[in-house]
Amino acid sequence: MKKELRFLPEYNNFGIEKIDLATGGRMIELSDECFKELGLKRPPKDAPKVAFLMGQDGIYHTIGKPYAYALTLAGLNIVCVGYANCEEQMKGCHALLLPGGSFTSPSQYYVEGDPAAEGEPKTSFRAEAYRRCFHMATAMNIPVLGICAGMQIIAAELGCRMSSNLKDFLGDEVAHKTTAHEAHEIDIIPGTLLYELVKAKKLTVNSRHTEGIVETNNLVVINALAPDGCPEAIEVAEEGANILGVQWHPEDYVMKGDKKHFAIYRWLAQKARETQAFNRAAEEMAVAFT
């Protein structure tokens, strides 16, 4: 049974009441009303599907309008994923987007204090869904894009650690928590995936986070740094992993026509198409040998 999101003008995004997720089917998609609001056509039914782990606004599970715009513009069909049974909802998808958001993450992610001394690590239902979706995506071998908190979850699940308050940890050289559309520049490291995508050594980004990665390891490759040294983009080091995380919100720039930031979403769409083609070829081969 298919469920459709509707436009929520009070939040300027798209959503569905949480109760509907508990009582309805697993397929949650944007309605025709949503595409009209975006000013974009619905992608063809056979276009690749991207699983989007929804956010929360009041009584709704939501997808922000900029996310929907960037993913649709890139030619992807969006499958909106709720927190319960999220692995089941991801089946048949060709990519995963883990968006930004504010929620409680596992205490062992952080450098502050000794998690072992705090008893059982505490986390939120939403953070647990992020973790499960990420590991489901790696099991499915599909590309992953993590935005802001999504990037942090990816890094922490790979053994990197965060600070819960960057201002205390790194000082106030950079305003990481701001509503400014252009918060600061980042330095992009040549030879990395992000550099290959945006073809630039510097990029101006927005910044909406108090937490951030402060310790990395050899499982990830830092792609970009803020002026205070905070990692602003990472990729997974394993060859062919196709997992990218960025600390800012490129979709906001995409809505304003920025091509460099759109290159990040084009990458996700291209990798989703490659995954879809590979899966089809594998299915055809399996049929041929039965």
N, C-alpha and C positions, 0 to 999 in steps of 0.2 A: 504493500500500500504506500502511495507517494504522499508526502506532506510538502506544502509549499510555504515559504517565508513570505511575509508581506512588508511593505514599506512602513517604517515607524518614524514619522516626521519629528516626533519629540526627541529622538536620538539621532536623526539623520542617518539611519542605517536600516538594515533588514533583519527581521526576527520572527520568532515563533514562541508562543507561550510554553514554558517548561512542562506544563501538564500535558501538552500535546505530544511531547517527546515520550512521555511515560506510557501513553495510551495508544499511540499510533504506530505506523510501520517504520522501517528503518531508513527509507529513502527520503531525504530532506533536500529540497531544491528551491531555487529562486522562482518566483511566480512571474507571469508576464508583466504584472504591475512593476516588479522590481527592475526588469530590463527596460521598461519605459522610463523609469526614474533615472536609470543609468545613461539613457540615450544610446544604448548599444543593442545590437541584435543578439538573440540567443544563439550560441554556437550550435553547429550541426549535432544531431544525436550521436553520430559516430566519432565526434571529437574526443580526445583524451579526457579522462575524469581526474580532477584533483580533489582529494579529501581535505576539507577545511575544518579544523577543530574550533567550534564556535566559542564566542565570548559570552559575557553576561551583562545585561542592562536591566535592572529592575526585575520584573517577573519574566523576562524574555531571555532566550538564548539567541545570540545575534552574530551577524557578520557585518563588519563595518563597510560602509559604502565604498571607500577607497580600495579595500581589498577586492570587493566584488568587481569594481571597475577594472583594476589592473589584471585580474585573472581572466575576466571575460575578454578584454582587449587582446590578451595573449592567445585567445582561442581555446580556452579550457572550459569544460563543463564542471561546475562546482557541485560537489556532494558535501553538504553541511553535516558534520559529525557531532553528535551529542556525547556526553561523558560516559553514560552507561552502555556497555556492549560496544565500545568504540571500535574494537578490532573487527567485529562482524560488519559494521557499517563501512569499513574501509575496503572490504573485499570487492574486487573488480576495478579499483582505482589505480591510476598510473603515476600518481605523485601525491605528496603530502605537504600542506602548508601549516606550520605551527605559528599562530599569530602572537602579537604582544598581548599583555594583560597584567592585571594586578591580582596576585593570589599568593597563598602561603606555600612555599616550596619546602622540600625535605631539609631538616636542619643540618644534615651531613654535607650539604652543598657548600656551606659557608666556612670562612676562615675564623670567624669570631667564636671564641670559646671552644670547648671540647664536647662535640656531640655525644661521645660515649658517656660523658658525665651527666647528660640530660635525660637518661632513660630512653624509652622507645622514641625513635625519630618521629616527629610530627609533620604531617603534610596535609594538603587539601585534596578534595575529590577531583578538582580541576587539574591540579598538578599531577595527580596520579594518572589522569586521562592523557595528559601530555606525554608522560613517560611511556605509557602503554602504546600510544599511537606511534611514537618514535621507534620503539622496538619492533612493532608490527611492520613498519615501513622498511626497516633494515632486513627483517625476515623475508619480506616480499621483494626486496631489492629494487625499490622504487626511489626516485629522487626526492629529496627533502629540502625545503626552504624554511628556515626558522627566522622569525622577525622579533627583535627585542627580547621579550621573555622566552619566546620560542628558541632563539639562539642560546640563551642561558641554560635552558633545560638540556639541549643537545650537548653543550660543553660539559655540564655537570654530570650527565649520565656517562660521559666518557672519562670522568675522573678529574676534570678541572674543578677549580673552586672559586666561589664568588665572595664578595664583600656585601653585606646587607646595607651598607651606607658608604658609597664611594667618596662622598665629601669628607667623611672622617678618615677614610683610608688613603685617599690620594690628594686631599686638599681641595681648594676651591678655584684652581686655575681654569677648570672647564666647568661650565654649568650643564651638568648632565640631565637635570630635571628642569625643563623649561617648555613653555608652549610656543616658543619662537619657531617660525617655519625654517629659519636658517640659524642653527644654534652654534655650530663650529665646523671647522674643516677636519677631515681625516686624511692621514697619509696612507696611501695604498701601496703595498709592497709589490714591486715588479716580479713577474714570474708566477704570481698566484692566480687563482681562478677569478677573483674579483677584478684584478688588473686586466685580465684577458677580456672580461665582459665590458668594462666601462672605458678601457683604453685611456686611462688617466692616472697620474700619480697622486692627485688630490681631488677631493670631492666635498662639497658642502652638504651637511646633513642636519636633520632635526634631532632632538634628543629628549626622551621622556622617561628616563629611568633613574631610580635611586640606587638600585643594585647593579652589580657588574662583575665580570670575570677579572680576577686578579692573579690567578695561578693557572698556568696551562701545562700541557705535557706533550709527548711526542705522538699522541693519537690525533692531535689537531694541528693545523697549520694556520697561524695568524695571517690574515690577509690585509688588515688595516688597523691603524692605531689612532686614537685621539691624541691631542697634544700633551696630555698628562700621562700617556702610556697605556691607557685602558684599551684592551682589544675591542675593536669596532666591527670586525668581520672575521670569521673563521671558516675553514673547510675541513672536512675529515681527511686525514692523511692517507688512508688506505686508497690505493689506486682503483678507480672505477666506482668509488662510493657515491659520488654525486650528491653530497650533502653540504649545503652552504648555509651559514648563519650570518645575519647582519643585525647590528644593534639599533639601527634607526628604522624609520618607516618609509621605504622608497615608494610605496603606493601613493602617499600624499603628493609626491612630486610627479608621479605618473598622471594623476588627475589634472595636473597643470601642463602636461605635454612634454615633460622632461624625458629625453631619449636615453640618457646615461642610466638613470634609475630604472627605466623600463627594461633595460638590457637584463636586469636581474630576473624579472618575470618572464622575459622571452627565453632565458636559459631554462627556467623550470618547465616551460611549455615544450621546448625542444626536447628535453630529456624525457618528458612524459610521452611525447610522440614516439621516441625511440623505444621506450618501454612497451608501449602499446604494440608497435610493429614486431618487437621481439616475441611478445606473448602470443600474437596471432600466428607467427611463423612456427612457434613451438607447438601450438594447438593443431595446426595443419599437419605438422610432422607426426604428432601423436596419432592423429586420425589415419594417416597414411600407413602406419605400422600396426594398426589394429585389424 
